[in-house]
Amino acid sequence: VECNGYRHPQPSEASTNATNASDGNLRDVCRDVGICLGITNSLRATIPLVGTGKITIPTELTCKYGIRNPRYALSLLAKGDVKCQRSMSLAVKDMAAVARVHLARARESSGTMEENTSPAAISCLLPALASETFLNRLERADCDLTNEILGNVGFVEHGMCVLRMVIARVRKTY
C-alpha cells in the first residue's frame, strides 16, 4: 500500500488529527484484507499439492478434527475415505470462515477510509475480490480441496472477477 500513496505515520506525529485517524483505519483494513488473502492463498496453494502429500492446513485444525497425519490424510482423500474427507472439509471450512470474517471486518471498517484515501491505495485492496471469488468456489465444492472445480477455473469466472474489480475500482470499493 505504501507504493500506492499510503504512508505510515511516524511515531512523532500526533495520532489525534483526522489524517492519522484515517491512516489507522486504513492500516486495520489492510491488515484484515491481508489476513483474508493469506488464508485463501494458503488454501489455493494446497490444491496442486494434494497429489504430493503436502498440506497447508494449520496443525491446530488437523488436531481439532482428528486428522492425525495430514500426509496420510491426503492419500485417504485420494482413495475416497469419507471420514477423512469430512474432517478435512471441516478444517477448510474453519479457515474459509476466518477469511470471510476478516474480509467483512475490512469492508465494515472502510467507510471513513474511502473518503480520505487515494484511489491508488484502494486499488491495492482489489485482490480481496479474487479471494472472495475463490471462497465462493470453495463453498460450491463443499470445501473439498480434491474437488475438480477448484482447479478448473473457467473463462466466465475469470471474466466476472475482472469485471468486479473494474467496477470496484471505479466505485473506490473492494
N, CA, C and O of each residue as an XYZ file, in Angstrom:
696
protein
N       0.829     -1.177      0.000
C       0.000      0.000      0.000
C       0.879      1.248      0.000
O       0.509      2.262     -0.592
N       2.039      1.186      0.657
C       2.916      2.339      0.677
C       3.313      2.775     -0.727
O       3.510      3.964     -0.977
N       3.430      1.820     -1.645
C       3.813      2.146     -3.014
C       2.710      2.906     -3.740
O       2.966      3.525     -4.772
N       1.502      2.868     -3.223
C       0.375      3.484     -3.910
C      -0.243      4.631     -3.135
O      -1.463      4.800     -3.140
N       0.574      5.411     -2.478
C       0.082      6.643     -1.897
C      -0.223      6.610     -0.409
O      -0.649      7.626      0.141
N      -0.026      5.512      0.247
C      -0.249      5.464      1.681
C       1.092      5.461      2.375
O       1.977      4.683      2.019
N       1.250      6.317      3.353
C       2.473      6.405      4.116
C       2.151      6.172      5.583
O       1.242      6.793      6.133
N       2.909      5.265      6.221
C       2.738      5.048      7.660
C       3.130      6.323      8.393
O       4.183      6.894      8.109
N       2.306      6.780      9.329
C       2.699      7.958     10.105
C       3.893      7.643     10.996
O       4.048      6.521     11.479
N       4.718      8.634     11.200
C       5.877      8.487     12.066
C       5.412      8.537     13.522
O       4.400      9.168     13.828
N       6.153      7.870     14.427
C       5.763      7.868     15.843
C       5.647      9.268     16.429
O       4.887      9.480     17.374
N       6.394     10.234     15.878
C       6.367     11.588     16.424
C       5.107     12.353     16.008
O       4.797     13.393     16.589
N       4.393     11.854     15.022
C       3.189     12.547     14.566
C       2.038     12.280     15.532
O       1.863     11.166     16.025
N       1.266     13.318     15.785
C       0.127     13.164     16.704
C      -0.916     12.253     16.077
O      -1.191     12.342     14.880
N      -1.482     11.395     16.871
C      -2.466     10.454     16.337
C      -3.892     10.933     16.554
O      -4.836     10.167     16.361
N      -4.064     12.197     16.956
C      -5.410     12.680     17.234
C      -6.030     13.424     16.069
O      -7.240     13.649     16.061
N      -5.223     13.817     15.071
C      -5.842     14.555     13.973
C      -6.546     13.620     12.996
O      -6.329     12.408     13.029
N      -7.377     14.171     12.138
C      -8.221     13.367     11.243
C      -7.406     12.526     10.272
O      -7.781     11.394      9.966
N      -6.299     13.066      9.788
C      -5.497     12.315      8.821
C      -4.966     11.033      9.452
O      -5.080      9.958      8.864
N      -4.391     11.142     10.638
C      -3.850      9.957     11.288
C      -4.939      8.988     11.710
O      -4.717      7.777     11.725
N      -6.113      9.501     12.053
C      -7.211      8.606     12.403
C      -7.593      7.752     11.204
O      -7.827      6.552     11.349
N      -7.659      8.359     10.008
C      -7.998      7.567      8.827
C      -6.843      6.646      8.454
O      -7.068      5.559      7.922
N      -5.591      7.073      8.730
C      -4.446      6.198      8.473
C      -4.543      4.934      9.319
O      -4.270      3.835      8.837
N      -4.934      5.095     10.587
C      -5.087      3.937     11.453
C      -6.176      3.017     10.934
O      -6.044      1.794     10.988
N      -7.244      3.602     10.435
C      -8.328      2.813      9.871
C      -7.844      2.066      8.632
O      -8.182      0.897      8.445
N      -7.066      2.722      7.791
C      -6.535      2.066      6.592
C      -5.610      0.912      6.976
O      -5.638     -0.142      6.340
N      -4.791      1.104      8.013
C      -3.922      0.017      8.474
C      -4.750     -1.188      8.911
O      -4.414     -2.329      8.593
N      -5.835     -0.929      9.642
C      -6.704     -2.025     10.084
C      -7.346     -2.737      8.900
O      -7.413     -3.966      8.865
N      -7.816     -1.959      7.934
C      -8.431     -2.537      6.733
C      -7.410     -3.382      5.983
O      -7.703     -4.507      5.579
N      -6.214     -2.839      5.798
C      -5.159     -3.570      5.082
C      -4.770     -4.845      5.825
O      -4.513     -5.877      5.206
N      -4.731     -4.769      7.130
C      -4.406     -5.955      7.936
C      -5.456     -7.043      7.712
O      -5.112     -8.201      7.475
N      -6.734     -6.671      7.787
C      -7.797     -7.660      7.614
C      -7.813     -8.227      6.196
O      -7.999     -9.430      6.015
N      -7.623     -7.379      5.195
C      -7.561     -7.874      3.813
C      -6.351     -8.794      3.645
O      -6.439     -9.819      2.970
N      -5.235     -8.433      4.250
C      -4.031     -9.264      4.169
C      -4.229    -10.634      4.789
O      -3.754    -11.633      4.250
N      -4.925    -10.692      5.915
C      -5.204    -11.989      6.545
C      -6.104    -12.820      5.643
O      -5.864    -14.012      5.455
N      -7.137    -12.201      5.086
C      -8.031    -12.907      4.162
C      -7.239    -13.456      2.973
O      -7.404    -14.616      2.595
N      -6.382    -12.620      2.389
C      -5.574    -13.065      1.252
C      -4.627    -14.196      1.645
O      -4.462    -15.157      0.894
N      -4.013    -14.086      2.806
C      -3.084    -15.124      3.254
C      -3.763    -16.472      3.422
O      -3.226    -17.504      3.017
N      -4.942    -16.457      4.019
C      -5.667    -17.716      4.224
C      -6.102    -18.305      2.890
O      -5.893    -19.492      2.638
N      -6.702    -17.488      2.036
C      -7.183    -18.026      0.753
C      -6.024    -18.482     -0.122
O      -6.135    -19.500     -0.806
N      -4.919    -17.752     -0.113
C      -3.758    -18.181     -0.900
C      -3.183    -19.490     -0.372
O      -2.723    -20.327     -1.148
N      -3.210    -19.664      0.933
C      -2.749    -20.919      1.519
C      -3.626    -22.083      1.059
O      -3.121    -23.149      0.707
N      -4.926    -21.873      1.064
C      -5.846    -22.923      0.600
C      -5.659    -23.188     -0.897
O      -5.639    -24.340     -1.331
N      -5.525    -22.128     -1.673
C      -5.313    -22.295     -3.116
C      -4.020    -23.044     -3.396
O      -3.955    -23.845     -4.329
N      -3.002    -22.793     -2.600
C      -1.707    -23.455     -2.801
C      -1.782    -24.938     -2.507
O      -0.993    -25.716     -3.043
N      -2.710    -25.339     -1.671
C      -2.850    -26.753     -1.320
C      -3.389    -27.569     -2.484
O      -3.055    -28.746     -2.621
N      -4.217    -26.962     -3.323
C      -4.887    -27.706     -4.398
C      -3.908    -28.443     -5.309
O      -4.078    -29.646     -5.505
N      -2.890    -27.787     -5.879
C      -1.967    -28.553     -6.725
C      -1.032    -29.476     -5.938
O      -0.420    -30.378     -6.510
N      -0.925    -29.250     -4.637
C      -0.029    -30.053     -3.811
C      -0.694    -31.315     -3.267
O      -0.020    -32.167     -2.687
N      -1.996    -31.442     -3.446
C      -2.722    -32.581     -2.880
C      -2.077    -33.903     -3.299
O      -1.944    -34.813     -2.482
N      -1.684    -34.009     -4.539
C      -1.071    -35.249     -5.019
C       0.300    -35.529     -4.435
O       0.750    -36.675     -4.443
N       0.979    -34.497     -3.925
C       2.320    -34.687     -3.374
C       2.294    -35.010     -1.884
O       3.316    -35.388     -1.310
N       1.126    -34.862     -1.257
C       1.026    -35.134      0.174
C       1.298    -33.925      1.038
O       1.251    -34.028      2.264
N       1.583    -32.769      0.435
C       1.817    -31.563      1.230
C       0.480    -30.885      1.491
O      -0.430    -30.920      0.664
N       0.388    -30.273      2.652
C      -0.864    -29.661      3.059
C      -0.581    -28.368      3.809
O       0.415    -28.269      4.526
N      -1.454    -27.375      3.647
C      -1.236    -26.092      4.315
C      -2.354    -25.792      5.322
O      -2.715    -24.636      5.545
N      -2.879    -26.840      5.913
C      -3.893    -26.688      6.960
C      -3.157    -26.600      8.296
O      -2.302    -27.439      8.581
N      -3.475    -25.595      9.122
C      -2.786    -25.468     10.410
C      -2.937    -26.716     11.283
O      -3.973    -27.382     11.264
N      -1.906    -27.011     12.033
C      -1.880    -28.183     12.901
C      -3.032    -28.162     13.891
O      -3.619    -29.204     14.183
N      -3.368    -26.958     14.421
C      -4.475    -26.906     15.384
C      -5.769    -27.431     14.784
O      -6.557    -28.086     15.465
N      -5.987    -27.139     13.499
C      -7.223    -27.607     12.855
C      -7.161    -29.093     12.527
O      -8.168    -29.793     12.635
N      -5.991    -29.581     12.128
C      -5.901    -31.016     11.856
C      -6.115    -31.807     13.152
O      -6.725    -32.877     13.138
N      -5.614    -31.279     14.261
C      -5.838    -31.939     15.559
C      -7.297    -31.817     15.987
O      -7.888    -32.781     16.472
N      -7.875    -30.633     15.807
C      -9.261    -30.386     16.210
C     -10.225    -31.365     15.531
O     -11.192    -31.816     16.145
N      -9.959    -31.687     14.274
C     -10.860    -32.556     13.523
C     -10.346    -33.991     13.400
O     -10.860    -34.767     12.595
N      -9.346    -34.340     14.185
C      -8.898    -35.727     14.256
C      -8.098    -36.206     13.064
O      -8.095    -37.399     12.759
N      -7.424    -35.303     12.391
C      -6.565    -35.689     11.272
C      -5.172    -35.867     11.864
O      -4.458    -34.889     12.088
N      -4.793    -37.097     12.114
C      -3.543    -37.365     12.834
C      -2.306    -37.133     11.990
O      -1.322    -36.568     12.467
N      -2.348    -37.557     10.765
C      -1.194    -37.415      9.887
C      -1.676    -36.822      8.568
O      -2.220    -37.542      7.730
N      -1.481    -35.500      8.371
C      -2.003    -34.866      7.158
C      -1.536    -35.532      5.865
O      -2.308    -35.601      4.908
N      -0.307    -36.021      5.808
C       0.176    -36.677      4.588
C      -0.646    -37.939      4.314
O      -1.038    -38.201      3.177
N      -0.896    -38.704      5.354
C      -1.716    -39.897      5.226
C      -3.157    -39.502      4.869
O      -3.829    -40.183      4.094
N      -3.609    -38.390      5.450
C      -4.976    -37.936      5.172
C      -5.166    -37.658      3.690
O      -6.206    -37.995      3.126
N      -4.184    -37.055      3.062
C      -4.319    -36.758      1.638
C      -4.375    -38.026      0.801
O      -5.084    -38.062     -0.204
N      -3.650    -39.060      1.189
C      -3.742    -40.305      0.437
C      -5.110    -40.947      0.651
O      -5.651    -41.574     -0.259
N      -5.674    -40.790      1.863
C      -7.023    -41.289      2.110
C      -8.049    -40.518      1.290
O      -9.004    -41.095      0.771
N      -7.844    -39.209      1.177
C      -8.752    -38.408      0.365
C      -8.750    -38.892     -1.075
O      -9.800    -39.008     -1.707
N      -7.565    -39.172     -1.580
C      -7.446    -39.641     -2.958
C      -8.152    -40.970     -3.157
O      -8.644    -41.260     -4.248
N      -8.204    -41.785     -2.096
C      -8.865    -43.092     -2.185
C     -10.357    -43.003     -1.874
O     -11.063    -44.009     -1.947
N     -10.847    -41.805     -1.526
C     -12.266    -41.629     -1.267
C     -12.710    -41.924      0.150
O     -13.883    -42.231      0.363
N     -11.822    -41.845      1.125
C     -12.178    -42.079      2.523
C     -13.131    -40.974      2.985
O     -12.728    -39.815      3.091
N     -14.383    -41.321      3.257
C     -15.426    -40.358      3.578
C     -15.160    -39.647      4.905
O     -15.342    -38.434      5.004
N     -14.729    -40.395      5.927
C     -14.464    -39.790      7.239
C     -13.333    -38.769      7.141
O     -13.435    -37.672      7.690
N     -12.283    -39.120      6.461
C     -11.147    -38.217      6.289
C     -11.564    -36.994      5.469
O     -11.180    -35.866      5.777
N     -12.341    -37.232      4.438
C     -12.797    -36.149      3.577
C     -13.632    -35.156      4.396
O     -13.491    -33.943      4.239
N     -14.483    -35.669      5.252
C     -15.316    -34.820      6.099
C     -14.462    -34.014      7.079
O     -14.706    -32.825      7.281
N     -13.480    -34.644      7.678
C     -12.594    -33.950      8.622
C     -11.822    -32.827      7.932
O     -11.731    -31.714      8.450
N     -11.275    -33.130      6.771
C     -10.535    -32.103      6.021
C     -11.462    -30.971      5.604
O     -11.091    -29.799      5.664
N     -12.654    -31.325      5.187
C     -13.629    -30.322      4.775
C     -13.966    -29.383      5.924
O     -14.083    -28.175      5.718
N     -14.124    -29.919      7.125
C     -14.425    -29.087      8.298
C     -13.263    -28.151      8.626
O     -13.481    -26.993      8.982
N     -12.040    -28.643      8.509
C     -10.865    -27.797      8.756
C     -10.798    -26.672      7.728
O     -10.513    -25.526      8.075
N     -11.058    -26.995      6.477
C     -11.037    -25.986      5.414
C     -12.167    -24.978      5.624
O     -11.977    -23.782      5.408
N     -13.344    -25.455      6.046
C     -14.461    -24.543      6.331
C     -14.096    -23.556      7.423
O     -14.441    -22.377      7.338
N     -13.398    -24.028      8.452
C     -12.941    -23.123      9.512
C     -12.040    -22.034      8.947
O     -12.201    -20.857      9.269
N     -11.100    -22.425      8.114
C     -10.189    -21.452      7.523
C     -10.948    -20.454      6.645
O     -10.696    -19.251      6.706
N     -11.865    -20.953      5.838
C     -12.645    -20.081      4.954
C     -13.503    -19.120      5.773
O     -13.660    -17.958      5.398
N     -14.056    -19.592      6.880
C     -14.882    -18.731      7.725
C     -14.054    -17.598      8.327
O     -14.518    -16.461      8.402
N     -12.847    -17.903      8.751
C     -11.964    -16.868      9.298
C     -11.622    -15.844      8.210
O     -11.611    -14.641      8.469
N     -11.348    -16.319      7.012
C     -11.052    -15.406      5.899
C     -12.236    -14.481      5.634
O     -12.056    -13.278      5.444
N     -13.439    -15.035      5.622
C     -14.638    -14.217      5.377
C     -14.880    -13.206      6.502
O     -15.322    -12.087      6.241
N     -14.595    -13.588      7.740
C     -14.752    -12.655      8.865
C     -13.821    -11.457      8.680
O     -14.227    -10.314      8.893
N     -12.586    -11.716      8.287
C     -11.634    -10.615      8.092
C     -12.026     -9.744      6.906
O     -11.870     -8.524      6.959
N     -12.527    -10.347      5.850
C     -12.970     -9.558      4.700
C     -14.164     -8.688      5.086
O     -14.218     -7.514      4.721
N     -15.111     -9.250      5.814
C     -16.279     -8.481      6.254
C     -15.857     -7.339      7.189
O     -16.366     -6.223      7.082
N     -14.935     -7.624      8.094
C     -14.451     -6.591      9.014
C     -13.766     -5.464      8.252
O     -13.949     -4.290      8.575
N     -12.982     -5.817      7.247
C     -12.315     -4.792      6.438
C     -13.345     -3.918      5.729
O     -13.212     -2.694      5.694
N     -14.358     -4.544      5.172
C     -15.390     -3.778      4.464
C     -16.179     -2.885      5.421
O     -16.520     -1.754      5.074
N     -16.464     -3.378      6.601
C     -17.182     -2.569      7.597
C     -16.345     -1.376      8.040
O     -16.880     -0.296      8.291
N     -15.037     -1.570      8.137
C     -14.143     -0.518      8.625
C     -13.776      0.506      7.569
O     -13.188      1.538      7.891
N     -14.106      0.244      6.328
C     -13.593      1.088      5.252
C     -14.429      2.321      4.967
O     -14.071      3.092      4.077
N     -15.528      2.547      5.678
C     -16.395      3.688      5.412
C     -15.674      5.028      5.438
O     -15.738      5.774      4.461
N     -14.993      5.350      6.523
C     -14.298      6.630      6.616
C     -13.008      6.617      5.811
O     -12.540      7.665      5.365
N     -12.442      5.456      5.627
C     -11.189      5.355      4.883
C     -11.359      5.834      3.445
O     -10.493      6.537      2.925
N     -12.458      5.464      2.797
C     -12.637      5.768      1.379
C     -12.689      7.257      1.112
O     -12.298      7.694      0.030
N     -13.158      8.052      2.061
C     -13.250      9.488      1.870
C     -11.876     10.149      1.794
O     -11.703     11.127      1.066
N     -10.914      9.638      2.522
C      -9.623     10.304      2.668
C      -8.463      9.555      2.034
O      -7.317      9.974      2.194
N      -8.711      8.485      1.335
C      -7.650      7.634      0.822
C      -7.587      7.734     -0.692
O      -8.614      7.816     -1.367
N      -6.376      7.727     -1.212
C      -6.219      7.827     -2.664
C      -6.777      6.587     -3.354
O      -6.741      5.490     -2.797
N      -7.296      6.767     -4.582
C      -7.787      5.610     -5.336
C      -6.696      4.557     -5.548
O      -6.991      3.363     -5.611
N      -5.454      4.989     -5.657
C      -4.356      4.039     -5.853
C      -4.194      3.132     -4.636
O      -3.911      1.942     -4.778
N      -4.373      3.694     -3.440
C      -4.263      2.875     -2.235
C      -5.420      1.882     -2.155
O      -5.230      0.735     -1.751
N      -6.598      2.313     -2.533
C      -7.756      1.411     -2.526
C      -7.556      0.293     -3.547
O      -7.988     -0.838     -3.324
N      -6.902      0.607     -4.669
C      -6.639     -0.419     -5.683
C      -5.831     -1.579     -5.130
O      -5.957     -2.706     -5.610
N      -5.010     -1.322     -4.135
C      -4.214     -2.386     -3.523
C      -5.085     -3.402     -2.803
O      -4.639     -4.513     -2.516
N      -6.324     -3.028     -2.509
C      -7.231     -3.923     -1.799
C      -8.079     -4.775     -2.750
O      -8.787     -5.680     -2.308
N      -8.009     -4.490     -4.044
C      -8.828     -5.217     -5.014
C      -8.589     -6.729     -5.044
O      -9.530     -7.463     -5.349
N      -7.397     -7.236     -4.749
C      -7.232     -8.699     -4.711
C      -8.172     -9.391     -3.724
O      -8.365    -10.604     -3.810
N      -8.753     -8.647     -2.797
C      -9.744     -9.233     -1.894
C     -10.921     -9.791     -2.685
O     -11.545    -10.763     -2.259
N     -11.231     -9.194     -3.822
C     -12.320     -9.698     -4.661
C     -11.968    -11.054     -5.256
O     -12.831    -11.924     -5.373
N     -10.708    -11.237     -5.631
C     -10.280    -12.550     -6.135
C     -10.358    -13.588     -5.018
O     -10.744    -14.732     -5.260
N      -9.995    -13.197     -3.807
C     -10.112    -14.115     -2.670
C     -11.564    -14.498     -2.429
O     -11.878    -15.659     -2.167
N     -12.440    -13.516     -2.521
C     -13.861    -13.795     -2.326
C     -14.391    -14.729     -3.412
O     -15.206    -15.609     -3.135
N     -13.932    -14.538     -4.636
C     -14.323    -15.421     -5.739
C     -13.886    -16.853     -5.442
O     -14.652    -17.794     -5.650
N     -12.653    -17.018     -4.957
C     -12.165    -18.358     -4.606
C     -12.976    -18.947     -3.453
O     -13.334    -20.124     -3.491
N     -13.269    -18.148     -2.433
C     -14.045    -18.648     -1.294
C     -15.437    -19.100     -1.740
O     -15.961    -20.088     -1.226
N     -16.031    -18.389     -2.684
C     -17.337    -18.809     -3.217
C     -17.226    -20.142     -3.944
O     -18.084    -21.010     -3.790
N     -16.170    -20.304     -4.736
C     -15.952    -21.566     -5.449
C     -15.681    -22.695     -4.458
O     -16.138    -23.821     -4.656
N     -14.946    -22.397     -3.405
C     -14.655    -23.380     -2.364
C     -15.947    -23.859     -1.695
O     -16.102    -25.048     -1.417
N     -16.863    -22.940     -1.441
C     -18.154    -23.322     -0.862
C     -18.940    -24.220     -1.816
O     -19.554    -25.198     -1.390
N     -18.921    -23.884     -3.111
C     -19.621    -24.729     -4.090
C     -19.028    -26.133     -4.136
O     -19.716    -27.089     -4.496
N     -17.755    -26.258     -3.773
C     -17.081    -27.560     -3.755
C     -17.190    -28.228     -2.384
O     -16.506    -29.218     -2.124
N     -18.035    -27.701     -1.514
C     -18.197    -28.212     -0.153
C     -16.868    -28.267      0.599
O     -16.642    -29.164      1.411
N     -16.007    -27.316      0.325
C     -14.698    -27.191      0.983
C     -13.846    -28.442      0.831
O     -13.038    -28.758      1.704
N     -14.024    -29.144     -0.265
C     -13.248    -30.349     -0.570
C     -12.102    -29.955     -1.502
O     -12.320    -29.677     -2.681
N     -10.898    -29.936     -0.970
C      -9.741    -29.491     -1.756
C      -9.413    -30.423     -2.924
O      -8.636    -30.057     -3.805
N      -9.991    -31.609     -2.939
C      -9.745    -32.521     -4.063
C     -10.799    -32.373     -5.151
O     -10.710    -33.042     -6.181
N     -11.788    -31.518     -4.952
C     -12.841    -31.316     -5.936
C     -12.271    -30.625     -7.177
O     -11.549    -29.633     -7.071
N     -12.597    -31.150     -8.325
C     -12.033    -30.655     -9.586
C     -12.413    -29.222     -9.899
O     -11.664    -28.532    -10.590
N     -13.557    -28.750     -9.410
C     -13.961    -27.381     -9.753
C     -13.021    -26.332     -9.156
O     -12.990    -25.193     -9.621
N     -12.260    -26.708     -8.136
C     -11.327    -25.752     -7.541
C     -10.128    -25.495     -8.457
O      -9.594    -24.386     -8.489
N      -9.718    -26.500     -9.184
C      -8.574    -26.346    -10.074
C      -8.927    -25.903    -11.473
O      -8.060    -25.446    -12.218
N     -10.194    -26.031    -11.842
C     -10.629    -25.697    -13.197
C     -11.459    -24.419    -13.172
O     -12.677    -24.457    -12.996
N     -10.793    -23.307    -13.348
C     -11.472    -22.021    -13.354
C     -11.735    -21.641    -14.806
O     -10.814    -21.561    -15.618
N     -12.993    -21.411    -15.114
C     -13.380    -21.102    -16.485
C     -13.183    -19.640    -16.846
O     -12.946    -18.792    -15.986
N     -13.288    -19.368    -18.142
C     -13.149    -18.001    -18.638
C     -14.233    -17.085    -18.080
O     -13.983    -15.909    -17.813
N     -15.434    -17.625    -17.905
C     -16.534    -16.807    -17.386
C     -16.223    -16.333    -15.967
O     -16.423    -15.164    -15.638
N     -15.731    -17.249    -15.130
C     -15.405    -16.860    -13.760
C     -14.257    -15.851    -13.734
O     -14.293    -14.888    -12.969
N     -13.247    -16.071    -14.564
C     -12.153    -15.087    -14.662
C     -12.698    -13.734    -15.091
O     -12.362    -12.700    -14.513
N     -13.539    -13.759    -16.108
C     -14.109    -12.509    -16.618
C     -14.961    -11.788    -15.599
O     -14.885    -10.565    -15.478
N     -15.774    -12.532    -14.861
C     -16.618    -11.921    -13.833
C     -15.770    -11.316    -12.716
O     -16.095    -10.249    -12.194
N     -14.703    -11.986    -12.358
C     -13.817    -11.471    -11.315
C     -13.160    -10.165    -11.776
O     -13.083     -9.199    -11.017
N     -12.693    -10.147    -13.013
C     -12.083     -8.932    -13.558
C     -13.109     -7.804    -13.616
O     -12.810     -6.668    -13.247
N     -14.307     -8.117    -14.075
C     -15.369     -7.109    -14.149
C     -15.677     -6.543    -12.763
O     -15.841     -5.333    -12.611
N     -15.756     -7.411    -11.754
C     -15.993     -6.939    -10.386
C     -14.869     -6.023     -9.924
O     -15.119     -5.033     -9.236
N     -13.637     -6.344    -10.295
C     -12.507     -5.493     -9.904
C     -12.573     -4.134    -10.594
O     -12.286     -3.112     -9.972
N     -12.943     -4.112    -11.855
C     -13.046     -2.845    -12.595
C     -14.142     -1.981    -11.971
O     -13.940     -0.790    -11.737
N     -15.287     -2.578    -11.707
C     -16.396     -1.833    -11.101
C     -15.996     -1.330     -9.713
O     -16.275     -0.185     -9.357
N     -15.355     -2.177     -8.949
C     -14.912     -1.776     -7.607
C     -13.908     -0.633     -7.683
O     -13.946      0.281     -6.859
N     -13.025     -0.675     -8.651
C     -12.014      0.390     -8.814
C     -12.686      1.705     -9.130
O     -12.306      2.744     -8.592
N     -13.689      1.673    -10.004
C     -14.406      2.898    -10.362
C     -15.182      3.443     -9.157
O     -15.233      4.654     -8.940
N     -15.778      2.551     -8.387
C     -16.565      2.966     -7.223
C     -15.723      3.226     -5.980
O     -16.234      3.682     -4.957
N     -14.434      2.935     -6.077
C     -13.496      3.091     -4.960
C     -13.889      2.197     -3.781
O     -13.872      2.613     -2.622
N     -14.244      0.957     -4.119
C     -14.572     -0.034     -3.102
C     -13.745     -1.281     -3.393
O     -12.873     -1.258     -4.262
N     -14.005     -2.330     -2.698
C     -13.341     -3.597     -2.962
C     -14.197     -4.721     -2.466
O     -13.820     -5.886     -2.591
